[in-house]
Amino acid sequence: MTGQVFIIQGDITHQAVDAIVNAANETLLGGGGVDGAIHRAAGPELLEACRALRGCKTGDAKATEGFCLPANWVIHTVGPIWTGGSCREDALLVSAYRRSLEVAVALGAKTVAFPSVSTGAYRFPLPRAAALALKTIGAFVRCDDALHEVRMVCFDPATFDVYRKEAASQGLLSPG
């Protein structure tokens, strides 16, 4: 594996990386949680850039500039709403992470920061989401040497603990 995976606790809007990932809704026009925080920190230009994208399907990802953020780009991805697991939620979450990584590489990004996609208002079970996210990220960085660093930025201690334990169990934990 050439790229390193880091699990950190913090605010994704403060990450000085090439690209941050936004856990967006299909309209891309802002919302609550991570999405709202990113829109507030990036400034009103982000909303205008998102309007031009004309939405995004669940499991896909699209990019805009980072505007007032310390990141050059924002990769907007739409994770699934949890409805019990029988509506392709796992596959859609994996796709959201994979497509975000593919978009990052296409942009030339070397460093990317992710939030925990779909585990807030969309109610995806946190342990299941962490396992899927880290398996997808781990497989990607093992097969593609374009990304040097992927950060999972966990806003609260409980999320941080779940991701850290999962990363350790998958052998992904980098020091830091």
Secondary structure as UniProt FT lines:
FT   STRAND          4..9
FT   HELIX           12..14
FT   STRAND          19..23
FT   TURN            26..27
FT   HELIX           33..42
FT   HELIX           44..53
FT   TURN            58..59
FT   STRAND          61..65
FT   TURN            67..68
FT   STRAND          73..77
FT   HELIX           89..107
FT   STRAND          111..114
FT   TURN            117..118
FT   TURN            121..122
FT   HELIX           126..143
FT   TURN            145..146
FT   STRAND          149..154
FT   HELIX           157..169
FT   TURN            170..171
//
